[in-house]
Amino acid sequence: MFARLQSVKALTRRGVPWWTIRAAAIVLALSHPAAAAPTPAPCQELTQAGASYVVCSFDLRTTSLRLHWKDASGEPYGTVGALARAIGRTGGPVSMAINAGMYHTGGTPVGLYVENGQQLVKANTAAGPGNFHLKPNGVFYFTDQEAGVMETSKFLKAKPKADFATQSGPMLVIDGKLHPRFSASGTSLKIRNGVGVRDPQTVIFVISNDVVSFGDFAKVFRDTLKCPNALFLDGSISSLWAPSAGRSDELWPAGPIVSAKPRPAKAEGQ
């Protein structure tokens, strides 16, 4: 900048009109725009209330989300790493893969599961033990354009368009409020992962690095990430594949898995 000012002074001394100098400066600025800020990595570390988390945020306008259960041979993928590598061989690198709900022995989803518009497992509204049945539970659903998290009973009544859907439980945040059965100082401390929707295009996945209570985990979505609705997906076996966060978990098996990858850029004029 100092050198540029010196040049302007030199031109002025030589009798070049100020308006000519100004026009040249504008042309120079337009031809050398400032460097664009780097795109932030989709997965970032977050610390809240003394616990560490990885937060992966995606905009559906630039990201393609998909649910996966079985591979081409009809067998469950088994781990998030196996899925990420399978996609990478044919569809390019994966930004993230993470557990997408609870499953029975053999990998079958416990509740509703919809993939590519086909319902493969029906909704589970039965009472029972465990986290899945800590009512209300809920459904994470999405199309290429919009996503949502909704209590199971409301989802079954409203029947929103869902090309992909997975049922899990419990709900973490319900219309801005924590699940009514969460205590302020819960004693059940586990690794946890979940999903929240800030708006119809913004989907946020979180996995804890430390053991945390349901209440503290839910507060990450409500208070920090500003998600009015969020759903617990899985517990101690939660795994994450996220190159931007240096994660390539392989230790635990998985049933349904959700993946995220960049959408191909649209050609000019589309």
Steps between C-alpha positions, in 0.01 A plus 500: 500500500788740583656434160165568332471837681851591392403424139193726524714785630747448215222512241357815656839671484517410132173681435269201453140617591365360829189359329716293267694364798175415682356316197819297466488411870143371467592283203799364691286414803239321291761296318668392827218412740581409857560131558186314605489376857566125523192280537480378860535126558159334548606335826637708787591443864275651767543514877201562725465455876838330513417236237639471147293440187539484123232701319436441128273757336362469147294717267274290278545753220865397472500156665342169409383289796416131468400216730663159452440157647597219260760482225450367146526141624216553748721499808521788752802723442600427857713807581505866403845448350383216277222721368727800444747289303223341292361840405848634432568228243211607280361834617788710624619585851260506794493803731345305787346167595341435840260261673141576400297312760474189713486148360437140591755220480588469133466873434124530443372845609284494815250749363383669181753492221449655156768495231464652152126541556442135598389404852718203595404485869169624642466745788533361851247648744518222761590557863817343630829544683807696395570833338296436186182464705563805721194676359465718316742364247523644152584488131775674305386536140610686189479550127759665277357840590376484861551313827320473829491334841155419639345296778398160365127543567498840330701367205257213443208741511651779288664267245756752373680419175796281590732336248708387796395448862633332812324459834690512826459617856471683715434843357758739642334834428129542426389840369774674697456301822706215640342155517273505808665193656854638497625601844717804563782282632463163329730224620496292181820608326568359152656587167205626294418614150194679364357728235328838510339718235551875541282582199373293205837526319744479795567157652745459788648173626680481834707226663649535847867427559431467872229317691206737560146493637193528281427843644844644427498346153158649423614845616771500232227487235259740670727763653811504282390371160151657518316191377131510609475123442766234544509121521729253675639247252727264691710456812830341597559338160467833319762535226605781268673516162600861441832576323475871589498406869765231468251225587480158336333286767487125434471343845122458529241350263212709364152435365352794306757765407459853367756642257571853379691604189525820297248548222651536154521864402225608262606596151480870424152597389320220686 
